[in-house]
Amino acid sequence: MGETQALEGEGRGAERSADLGPEQVAAVDRSDLLGAIAGLPRQLTAGYAAARRSLRAALAEGAAPAERPAGVVICGMGGSAIGADLVLACLPELPVPAAVVRGYELPAWAGPETLVIAVSYSGGTEETLACATAALTRGATPVCVASGGRLAALAGEHSLPLVLVPGGGQPRAAVGALAMPLLAALEAAGLCAAAEGDVDEAAAVLRAAGEGCAPEAGAEANPAKRLARALFRRLLVVYGAGLTVPAARRWKGQVNENAKAPAFWNELPELDHNELMGWSSLPPVSAATTAVFLEDAAADPRLRRRAELTAAEVRRHGLAVEMVTARGASRLARLFSLVQLGDYVSFYLAVLYGVDPTPVTAIEEFKAELAGAGG
């Protein structure tokens, strides 16, 4: 574990010595984001069961996707898209090509034989709506995942399969509820085996780990509090490899939105061919940066060796290094164990900075400006 060095200057919010206990958490967490983070195990089990019921009903009515489609396209943005990355990473033997679209346009190859899944927590994401509409024009029958809004209305208008998820929160806080319908849809399409056992194991792993990350857990034994302190007032880069790549992306986004702090991510082995050189010319930046490596004990030994050597190299350039290892037996459990820890770490960083982790004012203002400009 690397020693950490605070950025110079006063900074904002609480001091690193704060206890991060229930009282300090309650002072900033006005919308109970912590409750959503702690509820991730329940999101997995309830979300998977509910989605299977919905898609079973759609199948009975002839509206579900045809068995064994020729390809899969999952469309979404932000917190509504990361679930696709997570689910696909858990299915390395998926028998057809799969793509995650973060934008307005479907791949050219998407057509009637493609399983298109449109995910929008609010139901109003314009990019996702554009993709769902395009899928219809190409003869596909998109599966819609939303809490309501225009996407749910589109599903009703065209008799499309619809999985409704509980609304009222932030998309990033519903990652389990948004991811499990994707797993259930792939299962309904005959692309993967039933995952009840993996979902149950993942939920059990998360419940056990969540107790150790709660505000009531002592600071020394709480891995999320310890990591948050290590990252306080520092630039964060998160590195994944293989299975852990989408978790690295998730950590980055959670630090951005929850802690309102800059963070970046990359993946091995690609970063060894470019980013590794980027730490050699600006020593003050390197000295103010912590690299978190997300590791999977079951990963290809070549990736594990690369992670060890890369960690040693960035240390040589002055970065602090933290190594975090996934827990659990199944790929689903291991991956979501990293998601859970990153969620808690970003939450405690928000507490240290003295900011409410829930609001994303800059994003909302940008969306309003874009809409006002006819975007």
C-alpha positions as CSV (number, residue, x, y, z in Angstrom):
1,M,0.0,0.0,0.0
2,G,1.4,3.4,-0.9
3,E,1.6,6.3,1.4
4,T,-0.6,9.3,0.4
5,Q,0.3,12.9,0.2
6,A,-2.4,15.6,0.4
7,L,-2.5,18.3,-2.2
8,E,-1.2,21.6,-1.1
9,G,-3.7,24.3,-0.2
10,E,-6.7,24.5,2.0
11,G,-9.1,22.3,0.0
12,R,-12.7,22.1,0.9
13,G,-14.8,20.1,3.4
14,A,-13.8,18.0,6.4
15,E,-10.4,16.9,7.5
16,R,-9.0,13.5,6.8
17,S,-9.0,12.8,10.6
18,A,-12.8,12.9,10.8
19,D,-14.5,9.7,12.0
20,L,-16.9,9.4,9.1
21,G,-19.4,8.0,11.5
22,P,-23.3,8.2,11.4
23,E,-23.4,11.8,12.7
24,Q,-21.0,13.2,10.1
25,V,-22.6,11.2,7.3
26,A,-26.1,12.5,8.2
27,A,-24.8,16.1,8.1
28,V,-24.2,15.9,4.3
29,D,-26.2,12.9,3.0
30,R,-29.5,14.7,2.8
31,S,-31.2,12.4,0.2
32,D,-29.9,9.1,1.8
33,L,-27.7,8.0,-1.0
34,L,-26.1,5.7,1.6
35,G,-29.3,3.8,1.8
36,A,-29.2,3.1,-1.9
37,I,-25.6,2.0,-1.8
38,A,-26.4,-0.3,1.2
39,G,-29.4,-1.6,-0.8
40,L,-27.4,-3.0,-3.7
41,P,-27.7,-6.7,-2.6
42,R,-31.5,-6.3,-2.6
43,Q,-31.4,-4.5,-6.0
44,L,-29.7,-7.6,-7.5
45,T,-32.1,-10.2,-6.1
46,A,-35.3,-8.2,-6.5
47,G,-34.3,-6.7,-9.8
48,Y,-33.4,-10.1,-11.3
49,A,-36.6,-11.8,-10.1
50,A,-38.9,-8.9,-11.2
51,A,-37.3,-8.8,-14.7
52,R,-37.6,-12.5,-15.2
53,R,-41.3,-12.3,-14.4
54,S,-41.8,-9.4,-16.8
55,L,-40.0,-11.0,-19.6
56,R,-41.7,-14.3,-19.0
57,A,-45.0,-12.6,-19.4
58,A,-43.8,-10.9,-22.6
59,L,-42.7,-14.2,-23.9
60,A,-46.1,-15.7,-23.3
61,E,-47.6,-12.8,-25.3
62,G,-45.2,-13.3,-28.2
63,A,-43.5,-9.9,-27.6
64,A,-40.2,-11.1,-26.2
65,P,-37.1,-11.2,-28.5
66,A,-36.7,-14.2,-30.7
67,E,-34.5,-17.0,-29.3
68,R,-30.8,-16.8,-30.1
69,P,-30.6,-13.4,-31.9
70,A,-27.7,-12.7,-34.2
71,G,-26.3,-9.9,-32.0
72,V,-27.0,-7.8,-29.0
73,V,-27.0,-4.0,-28.7
74,I,-27.6,-2.3,-25.3
75,C,-28.3,1.4,-25.4
76,G,-28.0,3.8,-22.5
77,M,-26.1,6.7,-21.0
78,G,-24.3,7.3,-17.7
79,G,-25.7,5.3,-14.8
80,S,-28.1,3.6,-17.2
81,A,-25.3,2.3,-19.3
82,I,-22.8,1.0,-16.8
83,G,-25.0,-2.0,-16.0
84,A,-24.5,-3.2,-19.6
85,D,-20.7,-3.1,-19.2
86,L,-21.0,-5.1,-16.0
87,V,-23.3,-7.7,-17.3
88,L,-21.4,-8.3,-20.5
89,A,-18.2,-8.6,-18.5
90,C,-19.8,-11.5,-16.6
91,L,-20.6,-13.3,-19.8
92,P,-17.3,-13.8,-21.6
93,E,-18.7,-16.8,-23.6
94,L,-21.7,-14.9,-25.0
95,P,-22.2,-16.7,-28.4
96,V,-23.0,-13.6,-30.4
97,P,-21.4,-10.1,-30.9
98,A,-22.5,-7.5,-28.3
99,A,-22.1,-3.7,-28.2
100,V,-22.9,-1.0,-25.7
101,V,-24.1,2.2,-27.4
102,R,-23.6,5.5,-25.5
103,G,-25.0,7.8,-28.1
104,Y,-27.7,8.4,-30.7
105,E,-27.0,5.8,-33.4
106,L,-27.2,2.0,-33.6
107,P,-24.4,0.1,-35.2
108,A,-24.9,-0.4,-38.9
109,W,-25.3,-4.2,-38.4
110,A,-28.2,-3.9,-36.0
111,G,-31.4,-5.2,-37.7
112,P,-34.4,-7.5,-37.2
113,E,-32.3,-10.4,-35.9
114,T,-30.6,-8.1,-33.2
115,L,-31.7,-8.1,-29.6
116,V,-31.8,-4.4,-28.8
117,I,-32.2,-3.3,-25.2
118,A,-32.9,0.3,-24.4
119,V,-32.1,1.4,-20.9
120,S,-33.1,4.8,-19.4
121,Y,-33.8,5.1,-15.7
122,S,-35.9,8.3,-16.2
123,G,-37.3,7.0,-19.5
124,G,-36.5,10.4,-21.0
125,T,-32.9,10.0,-22.2
126,E,-32.9,11.5,-25.7
127,E,-30.0,9.4,-27.0
128,T,-31.6,6.1,-25.8
129,L,-35.0,7.1,-27.2
130,A,-33.4,7.8,-30.6
131,C,-31.8,4.3,-30.5
132,A,-35.1,2.6,-29.5
133,T,-36.9,4.4,-32.3
134,A,-34.2,3.5,-34.8
135,A,-34.5,-0.2,-33.8
136,L,-38.2,-0.1,-34.6
137,T,-37.6,1.3,-38.0
138,R,-35.0,-1.5,-38.7
139,G,-37.5,-4.2,-37.7
140,A,-36.2,-5.0,-34.3
141,T,-38.3,-5.4,-31.2
142,P,-36.4,-3.5,-28.5
143,V,-36.7,-4.5,-24.9
144,C,-37.2,-1.4,-22.8
145,V,-36.0,-0.8,-19.2
146,A,-37.2,2.3,-17.5
147,S,-39.0,3.7,-14.4
148,G,-41.5,5.3,-16.7
149,G,-41.4,8.3,-19.0
150,R,-41.3,8.4,-22.7
151,L,-39.5,5.1,-23.1
152,A,-42.2,3.3,-21.1
153,A,-44.8,5.1,-23.2
154,L,-43.0,3.9,-26.4
155,A,-43.1,0.4,-25.2
156,G,-46.8,0.6,-24.5
157,E,-47.5,2.2,-27.9
158,H,-45.7,-0.6,-29.8
159,S,-46.4,-3.5,-27.5
160,L,-42.7,-3.9,-26.7
161,P,-41.3,-5.9,-23.8
162,L,-41.0,-3.5,-20.8
163,V,-39.2,-4.0,-17.5
164,L,-40.2,-1.3,-15.0
165,V,-37.7,-0.4,-12.3
166,P,-38.4,1.6,-9.1
167,G,-37.9,5.3,-9.8
168,G,-37.4,8.4,-7.7
169,G,-33.6,8.3,-7.2
170,Q,-30.4,8.8,-9.2
171,P,-29.6,6.4,-12.1
172,R,-26.2,5.6,-10.6
173,A,-27.8,4.6,-7.3
174,A,-29.9,2.0,-9.2
175,V,-27.1,0.1,-10.8
176,G,-28.3,-3.3,-9.6
177,A,-31.9,-2.6,-10.6
178,L,-30.8,-1.5,-14.0
179,A,-28.3,-4.3,-14.6
180,M,-30.4,-7.3,-13.7
181,P,-33.0,-6.8,-16.4
182,L,-30.2,-7.0,-19.0
183,L,-29.1,-10.3,-17.6
184,A,-32.7,-11.6,-17.6
185,A,-33.2,-10.4,-21.2
186,L,-30.1,-12.2,-22.4
187,E,-31.3,-15.3,-20.5
188,A,-34.8,-15.0,-22.1
189,A,-33.2,-14.8,-25.5
190,G,-31.4,-18.0,-25.0
191,L,-27.9,-16.4,-24.9
192,C,-26.9,-17.5,-21.4
193,A,-27.8,-19.9,-18.7
194,A,-30.1,-19.0,-15.7
195,A,-28.2,-17.0,-13.2
196,E,-30.1,-17.4,-9.9
197,G,-27.2,-19.1,-8.2
198,D,-24.8,-16.3,-9.2
199,V,-27.2,-13.6,-8.2
200,D,-27.8,-15.1,-4.8
201,E,-24.1,-15.6,-4.2
202,A,-23.4,-12.0,-5.2
203,A,-26.0,-10.7,-2.9
204,A,-24.6,-12.7,0.0
205,V,-21.1,-11.4,-0.7
206,L,-22.3,-7.8,-0.8
207,R,-24.4,-8.1,2.4
208,A,-21.4,-9.4,4.3
209,A,-19.0,-6.8,2.9
210,G,-21.5,-4.0,3.4
211,E,-21.5,-4.4,7.1
212,G,-17.8,-3.7,7.2
213,C,-18.3,-0.6,5.1
214,A,-21.1,1.0,7.1
215,P,-20.6,4.3,9.0
216,E,-20.9,2.3,12.3
217,A,-17.9,0.2,11.4
218,G,-14.7,1.4,13.0
219,A,-12.4,3.5,10.8
220,E,-9.4,1.1,11.0
221,A,-11.4,-2.0,10.0
222,N,-13.5,-0.2,7.4
223,P,-11.9,-0.6,3.9
224,A,-14.0,2.1,2.3
225,K,-13.2,4.7,5.0
226,R,-9.5,3.9,4.8
227,L,-9.4,4.2,1.0
228,A,-11.4,7.4,1.1
229,R,-8.9,9.0,3.4
230,A,-6.1,7.7,1.2
231,L,-7.7,9.5,-1.8
232,F,-8.7,12.7,0.0
233,R,-7.4,15.8,-1.9
234,R,-5.7,13.6,-4.5
235,L,-6.1,13.0,-8.2
236,L,-7.5,9.4,-8.7
237,V,-6.8,7.1,-11.6
238,V,-8.4,3.6,-11.5
239,Y,-7.0,0.8,-13.5
240,G,-8.8,-2.4,-14.4
241,A,-7.9,-5.6,-16.3
242,G,-10.2,-8.2,-17.8
243,L,-13.2,-8.6,-15.6
244,T,-12.5,-5.5,-13.6
245,V,-12.5,-3.0,-16.4
246,P,-16.1,-1.9,-16.1
247,A,-15.6,-1.6,-12.3
248,A,-12.8,0.8,-13.0
249,R,-15.1,2.9,-15.2
250,R,-17.8,2.8,-12.4
251,W,-15.3,4.0,-9.8
252,K,-14.3,6.9,-11.9
253,G,-17.9,8.0,-12.5
254,Q,-18.9,7.6,-8.9
255,V,-16.1,9.8,-7.7
256,N,-17.1,12.4,-10.3
257,E,-20.8,12.4,-9.4
258,N,-20.7,11.6,-5.7
259,A,-17.6,13.3,-4.5
260,K,-17.7,16.0,-7.2
261,A,-14.0,15.3,-7.7
262,P,-11.9,14.6,-10.8
263,A,-11.0,10.9,-11.5
264,F,-9.9,8.9,-14.5
265,W,-9.8,5.3,-15.5
266,N,-7.9,3.0,-18.0
267,E,-7.4,-0.6,-18.6
268,L,-4.5,-3.1,-18.8
269,P,-2.8,-4.1,-21.0
270,E,-3.6,-1.0,-23.2
271,L,-2.4,1.6,-20.7
272,D,1.1,0.0,-20.8
273,H,1.3,1.0,-24.4
274,N,0.7,4.7,-23.9
275,E,-0.5,6.1,-20.5
276,L,2.5,4.7,-18.7
277,M,4.7,7.2,-20.4
278,G,2.4,10.1,-19.3
279,W,3.6,9.9,-15.7
280,S,7.2,10.8,-16.5
281,S,7.1,14.5,-17.3
282,L,5.1,16.2,-14.6
283,P,6.5,15.1,-11.2
284,P,4.1,17.4,-9.2
285,V,1.1,15.8,-10.8
286,S,2.4,12.3,-10.3
287,A,3.1,13.1,-6.6
288,A,-0.4,14.3,-6.1
289,T,-2.0,11.2,-7.8
290,T,-3.1,7.8,-6.4
291,A,-3.5,4.8,-8.7
292,V,-6.0,2.2,-7.6
293,F,-5.6,-1.2,-9.3
294,L,-8.7,-3.4,-9.3
295,E,-7.6,-7.0,-9.2
296,D,-9.3,-10.3,-9.9
297,A,-7.6,-13.3,-8.3
298,A,-9.1,-15.5,-11.1
299,A,-7.7,-13.3,-13.9
300,D,-5.3,-14.4,-16.6
301,P,-1.9,-14.7,-15.0
302,R,-0.5,-12.5,-17.7
303,L,-2.8,-9.7,-16.6
304,R,-2.0,-10.2,-13.0
305,R,1.7,-10.0,-13.8
306,R,1.2,-6.8,-15.8
307,A,-0.7,-5.2,-12.9
308,E,2.2,-6.0,-10.5
309,L,4.8,-4.6,-12.9
310,T,2.7,-1.5,-13.8
311,A,2.1,-0.7,-10.1
312,A,5.9,-0.8,-9.5
313,E,6.5,1.4,-12.5
314,V,4.0,4.1,-11.5
315,R,5.3,4.0,-8.0
316,R,8.7,4.7,-9.4
317,H,7.3,7.9,-11.0
318,G,5.9,9.1,-7.7
319,L,2.3,7.9,-7.6
320,A,0.8,6.3,-4.6
321,V,-0.7,2.9,-5.3
322,E,-3.6,1.0,-3.8
323,M,-4.4,-2.6,-4.7
324,V,-8.0,-3.8,-4.3
325,T,-9.0,-7.4,-4.8
326,A,-12.4,-8.7,-5.8
327,R,-14.4,-11.0,-3.5
328,G,-16.6,-14.0,-4.3
329,A,-16.7,-17.1,-6.5
330,S,-18.8,-16.2,-9.5
331,R,-17.8,-13.5,-12.0
332,L,-21.0,-11.6,-11.0
333,A,-20.1,-11.6,-7.3
334,R,-16.5,-10.6,-7.9
335,L,-17.4,-7.7,-10.2
336,F,-20.2,-6.3,-8.0
337,S,-18.0,-6.6,-4.9
338,L,-15.7,-4.0,-6.6
339,V,-18.7,-1.9,-7.6
340,Q,-19.9,-1.9,-4.0
341,L,-16.6,-0.9,-2.5
342,G,-16.2,1.9,-5.1
343,D,-19.6,3.2,-4.3
344,Y,-18.8,3.4,-0.6
345,V,-15.4,5.0,-1.2
346,S,-16.9,7.7,-3.4
347,F,-19.6,8.3,-0.8
348,Y,-17.1,8.7,2.1
349,L,-15.0,11.0,-0.1
350,A,-18.1,13.2,-0.5
351,V,-18.4,13.3,3.3
352,L,-14.7,14.3,3.7
353,Y,-15.3,17.1,1.1
354,G,-18.4,18.2,2.9
355,V,-20.7,17.9,-0.1
356,D,-24.1,16.2,-0.5
357,P,-23.3,13.2,-2.7
358,T,-26.7,13.1,-4.4
359,P,-27.2,16.3,-6.5
360,V,-25.5,16.6,-9.8
361,T,-26.3,20.3,-10.4
362,A,-23.7,20.9,-13.2
363,I,-25.1,17.9,-15.2
364,E,-28.7,19.0,-14.8
365,E,-27.9,22.6,-15.7
366,F,-26.0,21.4,-18.8
367,K,-29.0,19.3,-19.8
368,A,-31.3,22.2,-19.4
369,E,-29.0,24.4,-21.5
370,L,-28.8,21.8,-24.2
371,A,-32.6,21.4,-24.3
372,G,-33.0,25.2,-24.4
373,A,-30.6,25.4,-27.3
374,G,-32.7,22.9,-29.3
375,G,-30.2,20.1,-28.6
